[in-house]
Amino acid sequence: MAEAESENAPAAPPTWPGWLAATATCLRFYSRLPVPEMPGESAHATPDFRLLPRALPFAALLIALPAALIVLATGLAGLDDLVVASLGIAVLVFTTGAFHEDGLADSADGLFGGWTTERRLEIMKDSRIGSYGTLAIGLALLLRVSALAAILDGAGAFAAAAAILGAAASSRVEGIRVVATLPPARPDGASAAVGTPERAVLPLAYGLSAGIGLLLGLAGALPLAGLVIGIGLSALASGWLMRTAKRLIGGQTGDIAGACQQLSEIAIYLGIALVLGWSGP
């Protein structure tokens, strides 16, 4: 057992990953964006999450930037809000290769389609998608598009672009919260292989994402109350998922982290849209 654990555990934290290199590694792990290999880095090595996620808010901004620019351009061009929102979410999905959506589908199938811990984990590892996963992806896409369209309608293209960027950073940090606070459900799984973030990493990532969200909110004229409510709903959603995963499978997997990101992104959009709806005509 000790030998197996030593094989899965990442090596000691390397000295090379400064902020730029850590951001590049996060980009490579979380998206399909072309990222050059940094000096001293092995682009094909298993990422070390003990220090790496501190740079995730910056990587998330770059991942969401193409979608934000599409929303800004098409929104200012006068396209219908629903079309603009659909284009933005489609670009997000394309940029990540449906990385988080896949986690959401597998989590829904596994958590709610099995009756034992072993069976749930087996279902989650299966690449095929079932009815729970299909419904989860469909409903998530519907909520993301409709909530983003509501932000476009209530505050315009600049606000919607800012919401996409801010939600990208905050929701991915919520995904890291899962990895940092729950034990791996599989000792030989990918979440065990990448390691557990060090104690200072999660607060730092939270602080950076909060600062980024505040700056973007001011730049995009987003309602502060909407951002606060959205982040609160995001924390509640991820907390619910974490408790459910702990109860049903004994911990977390990469799929649970991906599902957490999706729920958190939806929650942030809904919080902003809710306040805009209250303040509307």
PEJOKA-V673178 format. One record per pair of residues at least 24 apart in sequence whose ideal C-beta (glycine too) atoms are under 8 Angstrom apart, sorted by the first residue. I is the first residue (numbers start at 1). J is the second residue. Records with the same first field share a line. If there is no record, write none. Layout:
I = J  J
//
This chain:
4 = 187  188
5 = 187
8 = 187  188  192  193
9 = 192  193  195
10 = 46  47  48  49  50  193  194  195
11 = 48
13 = 48  50  51
14 = 40  48
16 = 40  41
17 = 41  48  51  52
19 = 54  55  58
22 = 51  52  54  55
23 = 55  58  59  62
24 = 59
25 = 52  55
26 = 52  53  55  56  58  59  60
27 = 59  62  63
30 = 56  59  60  63  96  99  172
31 = 59  63  95  96  97  99
32 = 94  95  96  97
33 = 62  63  95
46 = 193  194
47 = 194
48 = 194  195
49 = 176  179  194  195  196  197
50 = 195  196  197  198  201
51 = 197  198  201
52 = 197
53 = 173  176  179  180  197  201  202  205
54 = 201  204  205  208
56 = 169  172  173  176  205
57 = 169  172  173  205  208  209  212
58 = 208
59 = 172
60 = 168  169  171  172  209
61 = 165  168  169  212
63 = 92  95  96  168
64 = 92  95  164  165  167  168  169
65 = 165
66 = 91  95
67 = 91  92  95  164
68 = 161  162  164  165
69 = 161
71 = 148  152  157  160  161  164
72 = 157  158  160  161
74 = 157
75 = 152  156  157  160  161
76 = 157
81 = 149  150  152  153
82 = 145  146  149
84 = 149  152  157  160
85 = 144  145  146  148  149  152  160
86 = 145
88 = 148  160  164
89 = 141  144  145  148
92 = 164  168
99 = 258
100 = 175  258  259  261  262
101 = 137  140  141  258  262
102 = 255  258
103 = 254  255  256  257  258  259  261  262
104 = 133  136  137  140  255  258  259  262  263
105 = 129  133  134  136  137
106 = 133  255  258  259
107 = 136  241  245  253  255  256  258  259
108 = 132  133  135  136  259
109 = 133
110 = 249  255
111 = 244  245  248  249
117 = 185  248  249  250
120 = 248  249
121 = 185  186  249  253
124 = 249  253  255
136 = 259
140 = 262  266
143 = 266  269  270
144 = 265  266  269
147 = 266  269  270  272  273
148 = 269
150 = 273  276  277
151 = 269  272  273  276
153 = 276
154 = 273  276  277  279  280
155 = 220  221  222  223  276
156 = 221
158 = 219  220  221
159 = 220  221  222  272
160 = 220
161 = 220
162 = 216  217  219  220  222
163 = 216  220  222  268  269  272
165 = 212  216
166 = 212  213  216  217  222  227  268
167 = 230  264  265  268  269
168 = 265
169 = 208  209  212  213
170 = 209  210  213  231  234  264  268
171 = 234  260  261  262  264  265  268
172 = 209  261
173 = 202  205  206  209
174 = 234  235  238  260  261  264
175 = 238  257  258  260  261  264
176 = 201  202  205  257
177 = 202  238  242  260
178 = 238  241  242  245  252  256  257  260
179 = 252  257
181 = 242
182 = 242  245  246  251  252  256
183 = 250  251  252
184 = 251  252  253
185 = 245  249  250  251  252  253  256
186 = 253
189 = 253  254
190 = 253  254
191 = 252  253  254  257
222 = 272
223 = 272  275  276  279
225 = 275
226 = 271  272  273  274  275  276
227 = 268  271  272
228 = 271
229 = 271  272  274  275
230 = 267  268  269  270  271  272
231 = 268  271
232 = 271
233 = 267  268  270  271
234 = 263  264  265  267  268  271
236 = 267
237 = 263  264  266  267
238 = 263  264
//
